[in-house]
Amino acid sequence: MSRVLETNRTTLIVVDVQEGFRAAVGEFETVARNAGILVQGARILELPVVVTEQYPKGLGSTVPEVAEHLGETKPLEKVVFSACRADGFDLNGYDQALVCGIEAHVCVEQTVQDLIDQDVEVHVAADAVSSRSAQNRKLGLEKMERSGAWVTSTEMALFELVGRAGTDEFKRIQGLVK
């Protein structure tokens, strides 16, 4: 396990950042903004992106803060909690995953557990993850970390992926996180 994200190994997974959670989830605006920054960073660095939507008929679609940066990526609809169990889920053969989304203690946590069970190195952007309660967010992050996931932040993950200053990618990533 390398402990550092690498562009040729990493898929970004955005779990259920949907309109139906906006009023119920703590720190939602921060999570939506940071998930959008992660998607933009993934586009700059040419990472594959997987986006899921939990029961979109009831919880609505992916929020504009994320959706406007998806390009050709279409969200995978699911009713299972783990994104890994959604029809069409694919890491494109990569063995690292950067995960963000909602809710930390349910869909994000179960996705992370499934990825770890598949020997994927998982990094969770804590500032792009939340739950309806702060306690459940905390417990979800703690369980993921105890299970072997690396808890990181949006900025930390993007700068690990870019790897060096002075490049066009660095300047574009820097512009996202300022």
Contacts in CASP RR format, 6 or more apart in sequence:
PFRMAT RR
TARGET T0000
AUTHOR 0000-0000-0000
METHOD contacts of the structure
MODEL  1
MSRVLETNRTTLIVVDVQEGFRAAVGEFETVARNAGILVQGARILELPVV
VTEQYPKGLGSTVPEVAEHLGETKPLEKVVFSACRADGFDLNGYDQALVC
GIEAHVCVEQTVQDLIDQDVEVHVAADAVSSRSAQNRKLGLEKMERSGAW
VTSTEMALFELVGRAGTDEFKRIQGLVK
1 121 0 8 1.000
2 9 0 8 1.000
2 96 0 8 1.000
2 121 0 8 1.000
3 121 0 8 1.000
3 150 0 8 1.000
4 160 0 8 1.000
5 96 0 8 1.000
5 98 0 8 1.000
5 123 0 8 1.000
5 152 0 8 1.000
5 157 0 8 1.000
5 160 0 8 1.000
5 161 0 8 1.000
6 96 0 8 1.000
6 161 0 8 1.000
7 45 0 8 1.000
7 46 0 8 1.000
7 47 0 8 1.000
7 161 0 8 1.000
9 94 0 8 1.000
9 95 0 8 1.000
9 96 0 8 1.000
9 121 0 8 1.000
10 47 0 8 1.000
10 94 0 8 1.000
10 96 0 8 1.000
10 97 0 8 1.000
10 98 0 8 1.000
10 161 0 8 1.000
11 47 0 8 1.000
11 48 0 8 1.000
11 49 0 8 1.000
11 50 0 8 1.000
11 91 0 8 1.000
11 92 0 8 1.000
11 94 0 8 1.000
11 96 0 8 1.000
11 97 0 8 1.000
11 98 0 8 1.000
12 38 0 8 1.000
12 39 0 8 1.000
12 42 0 8 1.000
12 47 0 8 1.000
12 48 0 8 1.000
12 49 0 8 1.000
12 50 0 8 1.000
12 97 0 8 1.000
12 98 0 8 1.000
12 100 0 8 1.000
13 49 0 8 1.000
13 50 0 8 1.000
13 51 0 8 1.000
13 52 0 8 1.000
13 83 0 8 1.000
13 97 0 8 1.000
13 98 0 8 1.000
13 99 0 8 1.000
13 100 0 8 1.000
13 111 0 8 1.000
14 35 0 8 1.000
14 36 0 8 1.000
14 38 0 8 1.000
14 39 0 8 1.000
14 49 0 8 1.000
14 50 0 8 1.000
14 51 0 8 1.000
14 52 0 8 1.000
14 62 0 8 1.000
14 66 0 8 1.000
14 100 0 8 1.000
14 101 0 8 1.000
15 52 0 8 1.000
15 83 0 8 1.000
15 99 0 8 1.000
15 100 0 8 1.000
15 101 0 8 1.000
15 102 0 8 1.000
15 107 0 8 1.000
15 108 0 8 1.000
15 111 0 8 1.000
16 52 0 8 1.000
16 53 0 8 1.000
16 54 0 8 1.000
16 59 0 8 1.000
16 101 0 8 1.000
16 102 0 8 1.000
16 103 0 8 1.000
16 107 0 8 1.000
17 31 0 8 1.000
17 32 0 8 1.000
17 35 0 8 1.000
17 51 0 8 1.000
17 62 0 8 1.000
17 63 0 8 1.000
17 65 0 8 1.000
17 66 0 8 1.000
17 100 0 8 1.000
17 101 0 8 1.000
17 102 0 8 1.000
18 53 0 8 1.000
18 54 0 8 1.000
18 56 0 8 1.000
18 59 0 8 1.000
18 60 0 8 1.000
18 61 0 8 1.000
18 62 0 8 1.000
18 63 0 8 1.000
18 102 0 8 1.000
19 59 0 8 1.000
19 60 0 8 1.000
19 61 0 8 1.000
19 63 0 8 1.000
20 58 0 8 1.000
20 59 0 8 1.000
20 60 0 8 1.000
21 28 0 8 1.000
21 59 0 8 1.000
21 102 0 8 1.000
21 103 0 8 1.000
22 28 0 8 1.000
22 32 0 8 1.000
22 63 0 8 1.000
24 132 0 8 1.000
25 31 0 8 1.000
25 102 0 8 1.000
25 103 0 8 1.000
25 130 0 8 1.000
25 131 0 8 1.000
25 132 0 8 1.000
26 130 0 8 1.000
26 131 0 8 1.000
26 132 0 8 1.000
26 133 0 8 1.000
26 134 0 8 1.000
26 137 0 8 1.000
27 130 0 8 1.000
28 102 0 8 1.000
28 130 0 8 1.000
30 127 0 8 1.000
30 128 0 8 1.000
30 130 0 8 1.000
31 100 0 8 1.000
31 101 0 8 1.000
31 102 0 8 1.000
31 127 0 8 1.000
31 128 0 8 1.000
31 129 0 8 1.000
31 130 0 8 1.000
32 63 0 8 1.000
32 65 0 8 1.000
32 66 0 8 1.000
33 65 0 8 1.000
34 100 0 8 1.000
34 125 0 8 1.000
34 127 0 8 1.000
34 128 0 8 1.000
34 154 0 8 1.000
35 65 0 8 1.000
35 66 0 8 1.000
35 100 0 8 1.000
35 101 0 8 1.000
35 128 0 8 1.000
36 65 0 8 1.000
36 66 0 8 1.000
36 69 0 8 1.000
37 128 0 8 1.000
37 154 0 8 1.000
37 158 0 8 1.000
37 176 0 8 1.000
37 177 0 8 1.000
38 98 0 8 1.000
38 100 0 8 1.000
38 125 0 8 1.000
38 128 0 8 1.000
38 154 0 8 1.000
38 157 0 8 1.000
38 158 0 8 1.000
39 49 0 8 1.000
39 51 0 8 1.000
39 66 0 8 1.000
39 69 0 8 1.000
39 70 0 8 1.000
40 69 0 8 1.000
40 176 0 8 1.000
41 47 0 8 1.000
41 158 0 8 1.000
41 161 0 8 1.000
41 172 0 8 1.000
41 173 0 8 1.000
41 176 0 8 1.000
42 48 0 8 1.000
42 49 0 8 1.000
43 49 0 8 1.000
43 69 0 8 1.000
43 71 0 8 1.000
44 169 0 8 1.000
44 172 0 8 1.000
44 173 0 8 1.000
44 176 0 8 1.000
45 158 0 8 1.000
45 161 0 8 1.000
45 162 0 8 1.000
45 169 0 8 1.000
45 173 0 8 1.000
47 98 0 8 1.000
47 161 0 8 1.000
48 91 0 8 1.000
48 92 0 8 1.000
48 94 0 8 1.000
49 70 0 8 1.000
49 73 0 8 1.000
50 73 0 8 1.000
50 76 0 8 1.000
50 83 0 8 1.000
50 89 0 8 1.000
50 90 0 8 1.000
50 91 0 8 1.000
51 62 0 8 1.000
51 66 0 8 1.000
51 70 0 8 1.000
51 73 0 8 1.000
51 74 0 8 1.000
51 75 0 8 1.000
51 76 0 8 1.000
52 75 0 8 1.000
52 76 0 8 1.000
52 77 0 8 1.000
52 78 0 8 1.000
52 83 0 8 1.000
52 86 0 8 1.000
52 89 0 8 1.000
52 107 0 8 1.000
53 59 0 8 1.000
53 60 0 8 1.000
53 61 0 8 1.000
53 62 0 8 1.000
53 75 0 8 1.000
53 76 0 8 1.000
53 77 0 8 1.000
53 78 0 8 1.000
54 78 0 8 1.000
54 79 0 8 1.000
54 81 0 8 1.000
54 107 0 8 1.000
55 77 0 8 1.000
55 78 0 8 1.000
55 79 0 8 1.000
56 75 0 8 1.000
56 77 0 8 1.000
61 67 0 8 1.000
61 75 0 8 1.000
62 70 0 8 1.000
62 75 0 8 1.000
76 83 0 8 1.000
76 86 0 8 1.000
76 87 0 8 1.000
76 88 0 8 1.000
76 89 0 8 1.000
77 86 0 8 1.000
78 85 0 8 1.000
78 86 0 8 1.000
78 87 0 8 1.000
80 86 0 8 1.000
81 106 0 8 1.000
81 107 0 8 1.000
81 110 0 8 1.000
81 111 0 8 1.000
82 107 0 8 1.000
82 110 0 8 1.000
82 111 0 8 1.000
82 113 0 8 1.000
82 114 0 8 1.000
83 89 0 8 1.000
83 107 0 8 1.000
83 111 0 8 1.000
83 114 0 8 1.000
84 111 0 8 1.000
84 114 0 8 1.000
84 115 0 8 1.000
84 118 0 8 1.000
85 114 0 8 1.000
91 97 0 8 1.000
91 120 0 8 1.000
94 120 0 8 1.000
95 119 0 8 1.000
95 120 0 8 1.000
95 121 0 8 1.000
96 120 0 8 1.000
96 121 0 8 1.000
96 122 0 8 1.000
96 123 0 8 1.000
97 115 0 8 1.000
97 120 0 8 1.000
97 121 0 8 1.000
97 122 0 8 1.000
97 123 0 8 1.000
98 123 0 8 1.000
98 124 0 8 1.000
98 125 0 8 1.000
98 152 0 8 1.000
98 157 0 8 1.000
98 161 0 8 1.000
99 108 0 8 1.000
99 111 0 8 1.000
99 112 0 8 1.000
99 115 0 8 1.000
99 122 0 8 1.000
99 123 0 8 1.000
99 124 0 8 1.000
99 125 0 8 1.000
99 129 0 8 1.000
99 149 0 8 1.000
100 108 0 8 1.000
100 124 0 8 1.000
100 125 0 8 1.000
100 128 0 8 1.000
100 129 0 8 1.000
100 154 0 8 1.000
101 107 0 8 1.000
101 108 0 8 1.000
101 128 0 8 1.000
101 129 0 8 1.000
101 130 0 8 1.000
102 108 0 8 1.000
102 129 0 8 1.000
102 130 0 8 1.000
102 131 0 8 1.000
103 130 0 8 1.000
103 131 0 8 1.000
103 132 0 8 1.000
103 136 0 8 1.000
103 137 0 8 1.000
104 129 0 8 1.000
104 130 0 8 1.000
104 131 0 8 1.000
104 136 0 8 1.000
104 137 0 8 1.000
104 139 0 8 1.000
104 140 0 8 1.000
104 141 0 8 1.000
104 144 0 8 1.000
105 131 0 8 1.000
105 136 0 8 1.000
105 137 0 8 1.000
105 139 0 8 1.000
105 140 0 8 1.000
105 143 0 8 1.000
106 131 0 8 1.000
108 124 0 8 1.000
108 129 0 8 1.000
108 140 0 8 1.000
108 144 0 8 1.000
109 140 0 8 1.000
109 143 0 8 1.000
109 144 0 8 1.000
112 122 0 8 1.000
112 124 0 8 1.000
112 144 0 8 1.000
112 147 0 8 1.000
112 149 0 8 1.000
113 144 0 8 1.000
113 147 0 8 1.000
115 122 0 8 1.000
116 122 0 8 1.000
116 147 0 8 1.000
116 148 0 8 1.000
116 149 0 8 1.000
121 150 0 8 1.000
122 144 0 8 1.000
122 148 0 8 1.000
122 149 0 8 1.000
122 150 0 8 1.000
123 149 0 8 1.000
123 150 0 8 1.000
123 151 0 8 1.000
123 152 0 8 1.000
123 157 0 8 1.000
124 141 0 8 1.000
124 144 0 8 1.000
124 145 0 8 1.000
124 149 0 8 1.000
124 150 0 8 1.000
124 151 0 8 1.000
124 152 0 8 1.000
125 152 0 8 1.000
125 153 0 8 1.000
125 154 0 8 1.000
125 157 0 8 1.000
126 141 0 8 1.000
126 151 0 8 1.000
126 152 0 8 1.000
126 153 0 8 1.000
127 153 0 8 1.000
127 154 0 8 1.000
128 154 0 8 1.000
129 137 0 8 1.000
129 141 0 8 1.000
130 137 0 8 1.000
131 137 0 8 1.000
131 140 0 8 1.000
141 151 0 8 1.000
144 151 0 8 1.000
145 151 0 8 1.000
152 160 0 8 1.000
154 177 0 8 1.000
155 177 0 8 1.000
158 173 0 8 1.000
158 176 0 8 1.000
158 177 0 8 1.000
159 173 0 8 1.000
161 173 0 8 1.000
162 169 0 8 1.000
162 170 0 8 1.000
162 173 0 8 1.000
163 170 0 8 1.000
164 170 0 8 1.000
END
